[in-house]
Amino acid sequence: MNKKSINILILSAGRRVELVNCFKAARDRLGIGGLIVAADASNLAPALYFADASEQVPRIAENDSYVNSIIDICNKYDIALIVPTIDTELLLLAERRGQIEGATHARVLISSGDVIRICRDKTNTQRWLEEHAFLVPEMITDEALESGDVTYPVFIKPLDGSSSINAFKAESREELDTYRRLIGDGRYIIQDYMEGTEYTIDCFLDFEGRIITVVPRIRIATRSGEIAKGRIVRDLAIIDDVSRLLEELHPIGHITIQCMRTGRGIEYIEINPRFGGGAPMSIMAGADSCEHLYRLLLGEQLAPKNDFRENVTFLRFDASIMLNEDNAVER
């Protein structure tokens, strides 16, 4: 790989047009060459049409085929870094990282399998946070439900869910039972319902797990579980608490943490060891994880940074592109 030419592969690109553009902007600002390659199981994923090159891959559930396709793409484009973007691919990539990195020149931007297993199962997340003295809403057990020792409302969500899919506030036992049947097979966690101000914290750690940036933003509005309006804030209490969490957990790369400031303090909702949908907000506010990754790949050592802009508000919106009769974008 030429030092001044770095090719990056973004997996499950989907609607991550902002993220593709952030990587391209960081590359151009640094004055280096290289391609942003986007891959997705659907050839109609919008982000494919904003990347420098695109590839269609098998679905993640086709484990071997999916991994082999990643290896083929990496060798075709001489990829330096593989960036996952959705929860369902994280554990597979963590478990197969050695195979992928051994067969290519690429590095997989993924935390250890232990970290992924903590984050991907909400019960594991809850227990880890409790064991490390972080505040979380109380988990409601089946025994408590059967005894009737439950105060409503409560919150129920799938153990391995994301984007608030099948996550519900239940006002009564009858509502809760309906949601339990909907999620099915006991694959859910039930917790006390929290009231307060919700935050997403974008964090970046280098490949050795050293903290570089921690940027809180208030979730002003969401749509389909993803932030639609957010405001960057410099909340020192949240920054300090999240920094302690990161030092205990030891992930790498861009990490997205959700918490709520309630009457009890800072209570954690979930930890997502990947770029979140709203990550471009923090990137554009100065905590540029894309630039950090390029600099690390160039061999630079990064120092912690806290010079992000605060009290800036981001409003996200939809846009359309048109594919012509030849399936090419007309801009």
Phi and psi in degrees as GROMACS dihedral restraints (atoms count N, CA, C in turn):
[ dihedral_restraints ]
;  ai    aj    ak    al  type     phi  dphi    fc
    3     4     5     6     1   -64.7    20    10
    4     5     6     7     1   133.6    20    10
    6     7     8     9     1   -57.3    20    10
    7     8     9    10     1   -32.5    20    10
    9    10    11    12     1   -99.1    20    10
   10    11    12    13     1    14.7    20    10
   12    13    14    15     1  -135.7    20    10
   13    14    15    16     1   111.7    20    10
   15    16    17    18     1  -124.7    20    10
   16    17    18    19     1   119.1    20    10
   18    19    20    21     1  -100.9    20    10
   19    20    21    22     1   132.8    20    10
   21    22    23    24     1  -122.8    20    10
   22    23    24    25     1   136.6    20    10
   24    25    26    27     1  -107.9    20    10
   25    26    27    28     1   122.0    20    10
   27    28    29    30     1  -103.6    20    10
   28    29    30    31     1   117.6    20    10
   30    31    32    33     1   -87.8    20    10
   31    32    33    34     1   156.7    20    10
   33    34    35    36     1    46.7    20    10
   34    35    36    37     1    49.7    20    10
   36    37    38    39     1   -60.5    20    10
   37    38    39    40     1   -37.7    20    10
   39    40    41    42     1    48.2    20    10
   40    41    42    43     1  -118.6    20    10
   42    43    44    45     1  -100.6    20    10
   43    44    45    46     1    15.7    20    10
   45    46    47    48     1   -79.6    20    10
   46    47    48    49     1    50.7    20    10
   48    49    50    51     1   -61.8    20    10
   49    50    51    52     1   -43.0    20    10
   51    52    53    54     1   -59.0    20    10
   52    53    54    55     1   -42.8    20    10
   54    55    56    57     1   -66.9    20    10
   55    56    57    58     1   -43.3    20    10
   57    58    59    60     1   -55.8    20    10
   58    59    60    61     1   -47.2    20    10
   60    61    62    63     1   -66.8    20    10
   61    62    63    64     1   -33.0    20    10
   63    64    65    66     1   -66.2    20    10
   64    65    66    67     1   -40.3    20    10
   66    67    68    69     1   -65.0    20    10
   67    68    69    70     1   -42.3    20    10
   69    70    71    72     1   -63.7    20    10
   70    71    72    73     1   -41.1    20    10
   72    73    74    75     1   -65.0    20    10
   73    74    75    76     1   -41.7    20    10
   75    76    77    78     1   -65.0    20    10
   76    77    78    79     1   -43.3    20    10
   78    79    80    81     1   -57.9    20    10
   79    80    81    82     1   -48.6    20    10
   81    82    83    84     1   -68.2    20    10
   82    83    84    85     1   -36.7    20    10
   84    85    86    87     1   -65.9    20    10
   85    86    87    88     1   -35.0    20    10
   87    88    89    90     1   -80.4    20    10
   88    89    90    91     1   -10.6    20    10
   90    91    92    93     1    71.9    20    10
   91    92    93    94     1    31.9    20    10
   93    94    95    96     1  -110.0    20    10
   94    95    96    97     1   163.9    20    10
   96    97    98    99     1   -95.5    20    10
   97    98    99   100     1  -175.4    20    10
   99   100   101   102     1   121.4    20    10
  100   101   102   103     1   163.2    20    10
  102   103   104   105     1  -107.5    20    10
  103   104   105   106     1   148.4    20    10
  105   106   107   108     1  -100.9    20    10
  106   107   108   109     1   112.9    20    10
  108   109   110   111     1  -104.3    20    10
  109   110   111   112     1   127.8    20    10
  111   112   113   114     1  -110.4    20    10
  112   113   114   115     1   138.2    20    10
  114   115   116   117     1  -128.0    20    10
  115   116   117   118     1   145.1    20    10
  117   118   119   120     1  -159.3    20    10
  118   119   120   121     1   157.5    20    10
  120   121   122   123     1   -73.3    20    10
  121   122   123   124     1   -20.6    20    10
  123   124   125   126     1  -108.5    20    10
  124   125   126   127     1   132.8    20    10
  126   127   128   129     1   -79.4    20    10
  127   128   129   130     1     2.9    20    10
  129   130   131   132     1  -107.2    20    10
  130   131   132   133     1    14.2    20    10
  132   133   134   135     1   -67.8    20    10
  133   134   135   136     1   121.9    20    10
  135   136   137   138     1   -55.8    20    10
  136   137   138   139     1   -37.9    20    10
  138   139   140   141     1   -63.0    20    10
  139   140   141   142     1   -24.1    20    10
  141   142   143   144     1   -58.5    20    10
  142   143   144   145     1   -31.9    20    10
  144   145   146   147     1   -87.1    20    10
  145   146   147   148     1    -0.5    20    10
  147   148   149   150     1  -109.4    20    10
  148   149   150   151     1   -11.9    20    10
  150   151   152   153     1   -78.8    20    10
  151   152   153   154     1   167.0    20    10
  153   154   155   156     1   -74.8    20    10
  154   155   156   157     1   -28.3    20    10
  156   157   158   159     1  -150.6    20    10
  157   158   159   160     1   154.5    20    10
  159   160   161   162     1  -139.8    20    10
  160   161   162   163     1   153.7    20    10
  162   163   164   165     1  -142.2    20    10
  163   164   165   166     1   142.0    20    10
  165   166   167   168     1   -95.7    20    10
  166   167   168   169     1   135.8    20    10
  168   169   170   171     1  -125.3    20    10
  169   170   171   172     1   162.9    20    10
  171   172   173   174     1   -64.4    20    10
  172   173   174   175     1   168.2    20    10
  174   175   176   177     1   -71.4    20    10
  175   176   177   178     1   152.7    20    10
  177   178   179   180     1   -58.8    20    10
  178   179   180   181     1   -33.9    20    10
  180   181   182   183     1   -61.3    20    10
  181   182   183   184     1   -23.2    20    10
  183   184   185   186     1   -85.5    20    10
  184   185   186   187     1    71.2    20    10
  186   187   188   189     1   -47.6    20    10
  187   188   189   190     1   -57.7    20    10
  189   190   191   192     1   -63.6    20    10
  190   191   192   193     1   -44.7    20    10
  192   193   194   195     1   -63.3    20    10
  193   194   195   196     1   -39.5    20    10
  195   196   197   198     1   -63.6    20    10
  196   197   198   199     1   -48.6    20    10
  198   199   200   201     1   -63.4    20    10
  199   200   201   202     1   -43.1    20    10
  201   202   203   204     1   -63.1    20    10
  202   203   204   205     1   -35.9    20    10
  204   205   206   207     1   -67.7    20    10
  205   206   207   208     1   -36.4    20    10
  207   208   209   210     1   -63.0    20    10
  208   209   210   211     1   -44.4    20    10
  210   211   212   213     1   -60.6    20    10
  211   212   213   214     1   -44.6    20    10
  213   214   215   216     1   -61.6    20    10
  214   215   216   217     1   -43.4    20    10
  216   217   218   219     1   -64.4    20    10
  217   218   219   220     1   -42.8    20    10
  219   220   221   222     1   -60.6    20    10
  220   221   222   223     1   -41.5    20    10
  222   223   224   225     1   -74.2    20    10
  223   224   225   226     1   -32.3    20    10
  225   226   227   228     1   -64.8    20    10
  226   227   228   229     1   -41.1    20    10
  228   229   230   231     1  -107.7    20    10
  229   230   231   232     1     3.8    20    10
  231   232   233   234     1    52.8    20    10
  232   233   234   235     1    57.4    20    10
  234   235   236   237     1   -70.7    20    10
  235   236   237   238     1   137.3    20    10
  237   238   239   240     1   -96.3    20    10
  238   239   240   241     1   -30.5    20    10
  240   241   242   243     1  -144.3    20    10
  241   242   243   244     1   134.0    20    10
  243   244   245   246     1  -106.6    20    10
  244   245   246   247     1   124.6    20    10
  246   247   248   249     1  -114.7    20    10
  247   248   249   250     1   107.2    20    10
  249   250   251   252     1   -77.5    20    10
  250   251   252   253     1   154.4    20    10
  252   253   254   255     1  -132.4    20    10
  253   254   255   256     1    -8.7    20    10
  255   256   257   258     1  -127.9    20    10
  256   257   258   259     1   153.8    20    10
  258   259   260   261     1   -60.7    20    10
  259   260   261   262     1   -39.1    20    10
  261   262   263   264     1   -68.5    20    10
  262   263   264   265     1   -14.3    20    10
  264   265   266   267     1   -98.2    20    10
  265   266   267   268     1    -8.1    20    10
  267   268   269   270     1   -65.9    20    10
  268   269   270   271     1   -49.7    20    10
  270   271   272   273     1   -66.7    20    10
  271   272   273   274     1   -40.0    20    10
  273   274   275   276     1   -59.2    20    10
  274   275   276   277     1   -45.4    20    10
  276   277   278   279     1   -67.5    20    10
  277   278   279   280     1   -37.0    20    10
  279   280   281   282     1   -64.6    20    10
  280   281   282   283     1   -41.5    20    10
  282   283   284   285     1   -73.6    20    10
  283   284   285   286     1   -28.2    20    10
  285   286   287   288     1  -107.8    20    10
  286   287   288   289     1    12.2    20    10
  288   289   290   291     1   -56.7    20    10
  289   290   291   292     1   -44.5    20    10
  291   292   293   294     1   -59.5    20    10
  292   293   294   295     1   -41.1    20    10
  294   295   296   297     1   -64.0    20    10
  295   296   297   298     1   -45.8    20    10
  297   298   299   300     1   -66.2    20    10
  298   299   300   301     1   -48.3    20    10
  300   301   302   303     1   -68.8    20    10
  301   302   303   304     1   -30.0    20    10
  303   304   305   306     1   -72.1    20    10
  304   305   306   307     1   -24.1    20    10
  306   307   308   309     1  -100.7    20    10
  307   308   309   310     1     0.0    20    10
  309   310   311   312     1  -141.3    20    10
  310   311   312   313     1  -179.6    20    10
  312   313   314   315     1   -97.2    20    10
  313   314   315   316     1    10.6    20    10
  315   316   317   318     1   -92.4    20    10
  316   317   318   319     1   153.3    20    10
  318   319   320   321     1  -107.9    20    10
  319   320   321   322     1   137.1    20    10
  321   322   323   324     1   -92.3    20    10
  322   323   324   325     1   124.8    20    10
  324   325   326   327     1   -80.5    20    10
  325   326   327   328     1    81.0    20    10
  327   328   329   330     1  -144.8    20    10
  328   329   330   331     1   140.2    20    10
  330   331   332   333     1   -74.2    20    10
  331   332   333   334     1   175.0    20    10
  333   334   335   336     1   -63.9    20    10
  334   335   336   337     1   159.8    20    10
  336   337   338   339     1   -58.6    20    10
  337   338   339   340     1   -36.2    20    10
  339   340   341   342     1   -62.9    20    10
  340   341   342   343     1   -43.2    20    10
  342   343   344   345     1   -64.6    20    10
  343   344   345   346     1   -44.3    20    10
  345   346   347   348     1   -61.8    20    10
  346   347   348   349     1   -41.4    20    10
  348   349   350   351     1   -65.9    20    10
  349   350   351   352     1   -34.4    20    10
  351   352   353   354     1   -64.3    20    10
  352   353   354   355     1   -43.5    20    10
  354   355   356   357     1   -79.9    20    10
  355   356   357   358     1   -31.8    20    10
  357   358   359   360     1   -80.2    20    10
  358   359   360   361     1   -21.5    20    10
  360   361   362   363     1  -110.6    20    10
  361   362   363   364     1   117.6    20    10
  363   364   365   366     1   -62.6    20    10
  364   365   366   367     1   -30.2    20    10
  366   367   368   369     1   -68.3    20    10
  367   368   369   370     1   -41.9    20    10
  369   370   371   372     1   -60.9    20    10
  370   371   372   373     1   -41.2    20    10
  372   373   374   375     1   -61.3    20    10
  373   374   375   376     1   -47.6    20    10
  375   376   377   378     1   -57.7    20    10
  376   377   378   379     1   -48.9    20    10
  378   379   380   381     1   -66.2    20    10
  379   380   381   382     1   -40.0    20    10
  381   382   383   384     1   -63.2    20    10
  382   383   384   385     1   -44.3    20    10
  384   385   386   387     1   -63.2    20    10
  385   386   387   388     1   -43.0    20    10
  387   388   389   390     1   -62.7    20    10
  388   389   390   391     1   -43.2    20    10
  390   391   392   393     1   -64.7    20    10
  391   392   393   394     1   -26.4    20    10
  393   394   395   396     1  -104.2    20    10
  394   395   396   397     1    19.4    20    10
  396   397   398   399     1    65.1    20    10
  397   398   399   400     1    36.7    20    10
  399   400   401   402     1  -102.0    20    10
  400   401   402   403     1   147.9    20    10
  402   403   404   405     1   -76.6    20    10
  403   404   405   406     1   135.4    20    10
  405   406   407   408     1  -141.9    20    10
  406   407   408   409     1   154.7    20    10
  408   409   410   411     1   -62.8    20    10
  409   410   411   412     1   145.5    20    10
  411   412   413   414     1   -63.4    20    10
  412   413   414   415     1   135.7    20    10
  414   415   416   417     1   -83.8    20    10
  415   416   417   418     1   133.8    20    10
  417   418   419   420     1   -97.8    20    10
  418   419   420   421     1   122.6    20    10
  420   421   422   423     1   -87.4    20    10
  421   422   423   424     1   163.9    20    10
  423   424   425   426     1   -60.3    20    10
  424   425   426   427     1   -35.3    20    10
  426   427   428   429     1   -63.1    20    10
  427   428   429   430     1   -41.3    20    10
  429   430   431   432     1   -65.0    20    10
  430   431   432   433     1   -38.8    20    10
  432   433   434   435     1   -63.0    20    10
  433   434   435   436     1   -45.2    20    10
  435   436   437   438     1   -68.5    20    10
  436   437   438   439     1   -32.2    20    10
  438   439   440   441     1   -79.7    20    10
  439   440   441   442     1   -12.7    20    10
  441   442   443   444     1    80.1    20    10
  442   443   444   445     1    10.3    20    10
  444   445   446   447     1   -87.0    20    10
  445   446   447   448     1    61.4    20    10
  447   448   449   450     1  -134.9    20    10
  448   449   450   451     1   134.9    20    10
  450   451   452   453     1  -103.4    20    10
  451   452   453   454     1   125.0    20    10
  453   454   455   456     1   -95.4    20    10
  454   455   456   457     1   153.4    20    10
  456   457   458   459     1   -78.7    20    10
  457   458   459   460     1   160.8    20    10
  459   460   461   462     1  -127.8    20    10
  460   461   462   463     1   172.5    20    10
  462   463   464   465     1  -124.2    20    10
  463   464   465   466     1   133.6    20    10
  465   466   467   468     1  -126.0    20    10
  466   467   468   469     1   139.0    20    10
  468   469   470   471     1  -152.7    20    10
  469   470   471   472     1   156.6    20    10
  471   472   473   474     1   -64.8    20    10
  472   473   474   475     1   150.5    20    10
  474   475   476   477     1   -62.2    20    10
  475   476   477   478     1   -34.4    20    10
  477   478   479   480     1  -120.4    20    10
  478   479   480   481     1    28.5    20    10
  480   481   482   483     1   -81.0    20    10
  481   482   483   484     1   170.7    20    10
  483   484   485   486     1  -155.0    20    10
  484   485   486   487     1   166.8    20    10
  486   487   488   489     1    57.2    20    10
  487   488   489   490     1    26.7    20    10
  489   490   491   492     1    60.2    20    10
  490   491   492   493     1    20.5    20    10
  492   493   494   495     1   -70.5    20    10
  493   494   495   496     1   128.4    20    10
  495   496   497   498     1    57.0    20    10
  496   497   498   499     1    35.8    20    10
  498   499   500   501     1  -109.2    20    10
  499   500   501   502     1   125.6    20    10
  501   502   503   504     1  -138.4    20    10
  502   503   504   505     1   147.6    20    10
  504   505   506   507     1   -90.9    20    10
  505   506   507   508     1   124.3    20    10
  507   508   509   510     1  -109.7    20    10
  508   509   510   511     1   124.6    20    10
  510   511   512   513     1   -88.8    20    10
  511   512   513   514     1   -11.4    20    10
  513   514   515   516     1  -155.5    20    10
  514   515   516   517     1   169.1    20    10
  516   517   518   519     1   -63.1    20    10
  517   518   519   520     1   -36.2    20    10
  519   520   521   522     1   -63.6    20    10
  520   521   522   523     1   -45.6    20    10
  522   523   524   525     1   -62.1    20    10
  523   524   525   526     1   -43.3    20    10
  525   526   527   528     1   -60.2    20    10
  526   527   528   529     1   -43.6    20    10
  528   529   530   531     1   -63.6    20    10
  529   530   531   532     1   -35.0    20    10
  531   532   533   534     1   -62.5    20    10
  532   533   534   535     1   -44.8    20    10
  534   535   536   537     1   -69.7    20    10
  535   536   537   538     1   -34.6    20    10
  537   538   539   540     1   -62.2    20    10
  538   539   540   541     1   -42.4    20    10
  540   541   542   543     1   -66.8    20    10
  541   542   543   544     1   -37.4    20    10
  543   544   545   546     1   -63.7    20    10
  544   545   546   547     1   -45.7    20    10
  546   547   548   549     1   -72.2    20    10
  547   548   549   550     1   -44.4    20    10
  549   550   551   552     1    80.9    20    10
  550   551   552   553     1   157.3    20    10
  552   553   554   555     1    56.9    20    10
  553   554   555   556     1    23.9    20    10
  555   556   557   558     1    65.4    20    10
  556   557   558   559     1    14.5    20    10
  558   559   560   561     1   -88.6    20    10
  559   560   561   562     1    58.1    20    10
  561   562   563   564     1  -148.4    20    10
  562   563   564   565     1   165.1    20    10
  564   565   566   567     1  -126.4    20    10
  565   566   567   568     1   139.0    20    10
  567   568   569   570     1  -115.6    20    10
  568   569   570   571     1   131.6    20    10
  570   571   572   573     1  -135.3    20    10
  571   572   573   574     1   162.4    20    10
  573   574   575   576     1   -56.9    20    10
  574   575   576   577     1   144.7    20    10
  576   577   578   579     1   -80.8    20    10
  577   578   579   580     1   130.2    20    10
  579   580   581   582     1   -97.9    20    10
  580   581   582   583     1   144.3    20    10
  582   583   584   585     1  -120.4    20    10
  583   584   585   586     1   131.1    20    10
  585   586   587   588     1   163.0    20    10
  586   587   588   589     1  -163.8    20    10
  588   589   590   591     1   -96.8    20    10
  589   590   591   592     1   126.5    20    10
  591   592   593   594     1   -93.7    20    10
  592   593   594   595     1   138.8    20    10
  594   595   596   597     1  -125.6    20    10
  595   596   597   598     1   147.7    20    10
  597   598   599   600     1  -114.4    20    10
  598   599   600   601     1   136.3    20    10
  600   601   602   603     1  -118.6    20    10
  601   602   603   604     1   118.4    20    10
  603   604   605   606     1   -89.7    20    10
  604   605   606   607     1   125.4    20    10
  606   607   608   609     1  -124.8    20    10
  607   608   609   610     1   149.5    20    10
  609   610   611   612     1  -133.5    20    10
  610   611   612   613     1   132.0    20    10
  612   613   614   615     1  -127.0    20    10
  613   614   615   616     1   146.1    20    10
  615   616   617   618     1   -74.6    20    10
  616   617   618   619     1  -176.4    20    10
  618   619   620   621     1   -67.2    20    10
  619   620   621   622     1   -15.7    20    10
  621   622   623   624     1   -98.2    20    10
  622   623   624   625     1     3.7    20    10
  624   625   626   627     1    84.7    20    10
  625   626   627   628     1    15.8    20    10
  627   628   629   630     1   -82.4    20    10
  628   629   630   631     1   134.7    20    10
  630   631   632   633     1   -73.3    20    10
  631   632   633   634     1   129.1    20    10
  633   634   635   636     1  -108.5    20    10
  634   635   636   637     1   -49.1    20    10
  636   637   638   639     1  -139.1    20    10
  637   638   639   640     1   147.3    20    10
  639   640   641   642     1  -138.8    20    10
  640   641   642   643     1   113.9    20    10
  642   643   644   645     1  -128.5    20    10
  643   644   645   646     1   108.8    20    10
  645   646   647   648     1   -82.3    20    10
  646   647   648   649     1   146.9    20    10
  648   649   650   651     1  -141.0    20    10
  649   650   651   652     1   141.2    20    10
  651   652   653   654     1   -79.0    20    10
  652   653   654   655     1   133.9    20    10
  654   655   656   657     1   -85.2    20    10
  655   656   657   658     1    94.7    20    10
  657   658   659   660     1   -72.4    20    10
  658   659   660   661     1   -41.7    20    10
  660   661   662   663     1  -152.3    20    10
  661   662   663   664     1   147.5    20    10
  663   664   665   666     1  -128.4    20    10
  664   665   666   667     1   160.3    20    10
  666   667   668   669     1  -142.6    20    10
  667   668   669   670     1   124.8    20    10
  669   670   671   672     1    54.0    20    10
  670   671   672   673     1    38.2    20    10
  672   673   674   675     1    82.2    20    10
  673   674   675   676     1    -3.3    20    10
  675   676   677   678     1  -115.0    20    10
  676   677   678   679     1   145.3    20    10
  678   679   680   681     1   -63.3    20    10
  679   680   681   682     1   135.1    20    10
  681   682   683   684     1  -110.1    20    10
  682   683   684   685     1   -30.3    20    10
  684   685   686   687     1  -141.2    20    10
  685   686   687   688     1   131.2    20    10
  687   688   689   690     1  -148.4    20    10
  688   689   690   691     1   154.8    20    10
  690   691   692   693     1  -128.4    20    10
  691   692   693   694     1   127.0    20    10
  693   694   695   696     1   -74.7    20    10
  694   695   696   697     1   131.1    20    10
  696   697   698   699     1  -133.3    20    10
  697   698   699   700     1   153.2    20    10
  699   700   701   702     1  -103.9    20    10
  700   701   702   703     1    76.7    20    10
  702   703   704   705     1   -91.2    20    10
  703   704   705   706     1   102.6    20    10
  705   706   707   708     1   -66.4    20    10
  706   707   708   709     1   -32.7    20    10
  708   709   710   711     1   -65.7    20    10
  709   710   711   712     1   -43.5    20    10
  711   712   713   714     1   -66.6    20    10
  712   713   714   715     1   -42.9    20    10
  714   715   716   717     1   -58.5    20    10
  715   716   717   718     1   -44.4    20    10
  717   718   719   720     1   -66.4    20    10
  718   719   720   721     1   -43.4    20    10
  720   721   722   723     1   -67.3    20    10
  721   722   723   724     1   -42.7    20    10
  723   724   725   726     1   -66.3    20    10
  724   725   726   727     1   -36.8    20    10
  726   727   728   729     1   -61.8    20    10
  727   728   729   730     1   -40.5    20    10
  729   730   731   732     1   -63.8    20    10
  730   731   732   733     1   -40.6    20    10
  732   733   734   735     1   -59.6    20    10
  733   734   735   736     1   -46.1    20    10
  735   736   737   738     1   -64.2    20    10
  736   737   738   739     1   -37.8    20    10
  738   739   740   741     1   -67.1    20    10
  739   740   741   742     1   -31.1    20    10
  741   742   743   744     1   -78.3    20    10
  742   743   744   745     1   -40.9    20    10
  744   745   746   747     1   -80.2    20    10
  745   746   747   748     1   -40.2    20    10
  747   748   749   750     1    64.1    20    10
  748   749   750   751     1    55.2    20    10
  750   751   752   753     1   -83.7    20    10
  751   752   753   754     1  -178.4    20    10
  753   754   755   756     1  -133.6    20    10
  754   755   756   757     1   162.4    20    10
  756   757   758   759     1    77.7    20    10
  757   758   759   760     1  -156.5    20    10
  759   760   761   762     1   -83.9    20    10
  760   761   762   763     1   127.4    20    10
  762   763   764   765     1  -125.1    20    10
  763   764   765   766     1   138.2    20    10
  765   766   767   768     1  -117.0    20    10
  766   767   768   769     1   121.4    20    10
  768   769   770   771     1  -118.6    20    10
  769   770   771   772     1   137.3    20    10
  771   772   773   774     1  -114.5    20    10
  772   773   774   775     1   135.8    20    10
  774   775   776   777     1  -147.2    20    10
  775   776   777   778     1   173.8    20    10
  777   778   779   780     1  -137.3    20    10
  778   779   780   781     1   136.2    20    10
  780   781   782   783     1   -90.2    20    10
  781   782   783   784     1   111.8    20    10
  783   784   785   786     1  -117.2    20    10
  784   785   786   787     1  -175.1    20    10
  786   787   788   789     1   -62.2    20    10
  787   788   789   790     1   -23.3    20    10
  789   790   791   792     1   -85.6    20    10
  790   791   792   793     1   -20.9    20    10
  792   793   794   795     1   134.7    20    10
  793   794   795   796     1  -146.8    20    10
  795   796   797   798     1   -92.9    20    10
  796   797   798   799     1   109.6    20    10
  798   799   800   801     1  -109.4    20    10
  799   800   801   802     1   134.5    20    10
  801   802   803   804     1   -92.0    20    10
  802   803   804   805     1   143.3    20    10
  804   805   806   807     1  -104.6    20    10
  805   806   807   808     1   -53.7    20    10
  807   808   809   810     1  -162.8    20    10
  808   809   810   811     1   164.7    20    10
  810   811   812   813     1  -125.6    20    10
  811   812   813   814     1   122.7    20    10
  813   814   815   816     1  -114.5    20    10
  814   815   816   817     1   109.3    20    10
  816   817   818   819     1   -82.9    20    10
  817   818   819   820     1    63.6    20    10
  819   820   821   822     1  -167.9    20    10
  820   821   822   823     1   173.8    20    10
  822   823   824   825     1   -66.7    20    10
  823   824   825   826     1   125.3    20    10
  825   826   827   828     1   -82.5    20    10
  826   827   828   829     1   165.2    20    10
  828   829   830   831     1   -60.4    20    10
  829   830   831   832     1   -30.5    20    10
  831   832   833   834     1   -93.7    20    10
  832   833   834   835     1     7.5    20    10
  834   835   836   837     1   -54.5    20    10
  835   836   837   838     1   -35.4    20    10
  837   838   839   840     1   -57.7    20    10
  838   839   840   841     1   -22.3    20    10
  840   841   842   843     1   -62.0    20    10
  841   842   843   844     1   -50.7    20    10
  843   844   845   846     1   -68.1    20    10
  844   845   846   847     1   -36.5    20    10
  846   847   848   849     1   -60.3    20    10
  847   848   849   850     1   -47.2    20    10
  849   850   851   852     1   -72.5    20    10
  850   851   852   853     1   -17.8    20    10
  852   853   854   855     1   -86.0    20    10
  853   854   855   856     1     2.3    20    10
  855   856   857   858     1   116.2    20    10
  856   857   858   859     1   -13.6    20    10
  858   859   860   861     1   -93.9    20    10
  859   860   861   862     1    77.6    20    10
  861   862   863   864     1   -88.6    20    10
  862   863   864   865     1    90.3    20    10
  864   865   866   867     1   -61.6    20    10
  865   866   867   868     1   -31.7    20    10
  867   868   869   870     1   -65.9    20    10
  868   869   870   871     1   -46.8    20    10
  870   871   872   873     1   -63.2    20    10
  871   872   873   874     1   -40.0    20    10
  873   874   875   876     1   -58.1    20    10
  874   875   876   877     1   -42.2    20    10
  876   877   878   879     1   -65.2    20    10
  877   878   879   880     1   -43.5    20    10
  879   880   881   882     1   -59.1    20    10
  880   881   882   883     1   -44.5    20    10
  882   883   884   885     1   -64.0    20    10
  883   884   885   886     1   -39.9    20    10
  885   886   887   888     1   -63.1    20    10
  886   887   888   889     1   -41.4    20    10
  888   889   890   891     1   -67.5    20    10
  889   890   891   892     1   -24.0    20    10
  891   892   893   894     1   -83.4    20    10
  892   893   894   895     1    -0.5    20    10
  894   895   896   897     1    92.3    20    10
  895   896   897   898     1     9.6    20    10
  897   898   899   900     1   -79.0    20    10
  898   899   900   901     1   151.8    20    10
  900   901   902   903     1   -97.0    20    10
  901   902   903   904     1   129.7    20    10
  903   904   905   906     1  -100.8    20    10
  904   905   906   907     1   140.9    20    10
  906   907   908   909     1   -99.9    20    10
  907   908   909   910     1   153.4    20    10
  909   910   911   912     1   -55.8    20    10
  910   911   912   913     1   141.9    20    10
  912   913   914   915     1  -129.8    20    10
  913   914   915   916     1   137.3    20    10
  915   916   917   918     1  -134.3    20    10
  916   917   918   919     1    27.4    20    10
  918   919   920   921     1   -96.5    20    10
  919   920   921   922     1    29.1    20    10
  921   922   923   924     1   -70.8    20    10
  922   923   924   925     1   156.7    20    10
  924   925   926   927     1   -77.2    20    10
  925   926   927   928     1   140.3    20    10
  927   928   929   930     1  -115.5    20    10
  928   929   930   931     1   163.1    20    10
  930   931   932   933     1    60.1    20    10
  931   932   933   934     1    30.1    20    10
  933   934   935   936     1  -104.3    20    10
  934   935   936   937     1   142.4    20    10
  936   937   938   939     1  -114.3    20    10
  937   938   939   940     1   138.2    20    10
  939   940   941   942     1  -117.2    20    10
  940   941   942   943     1   135.3    20    10
  942   943   944   945     1  -121.5    20    10
  943   944   945   946     1   115.6    20    10
  945   946   947   948     1   -95.4    20    10
  946   947   948   949     1   151.6    20    10
  948   949   950   951     1  -150.4    20    10
  949   950   951   952     1   165.0    20    10
  951   952   953   954     1   -88.1    20    10
  952   953   954   955     1   153.1    20    10
  954   955   956   957     1  -142.3    20    10
  955   956   957   958     1   160.2    20    10
  957   958   959   960     1  -119.4    20    10
  958   959   960   961     1   151.5    20    10
  960   961   962   963     1  -125.3    20    10
  961   962   963   964     1   154.8    20    10
  963   964   965   966     1  -112.6    20    10
  964   965   966   967     1   129.3    20    10
  966   967   968   969     1   -97.5    20    10
  967   968   969   970     1   129.4    20    10
  969   970   971   972     1   -80.6    20    10
  970   971   972   973     1  -170.1    20    10
  972   973   974   975     1   -61.6    20    10
  973   974   975   976     1   -20.8    20    10
  975   976   977   978     1   -98.9    20    10
  976   977   978   979     1    12.9    20    10
  978   979   980   981     1    64.3    20    10
  979   980   981   982     1    29.3    20    10
  981   982   983   984     1  -109.8    20    10
  982   983   984   985     1   151.3    20    10
  984   985   986   987     1   -74.2    20    10
  985   986   987   988     1   133.2    20    10
  987   988   989   990     1  -104.0    20    10
  988   989   990   991     1   112.6    20    10
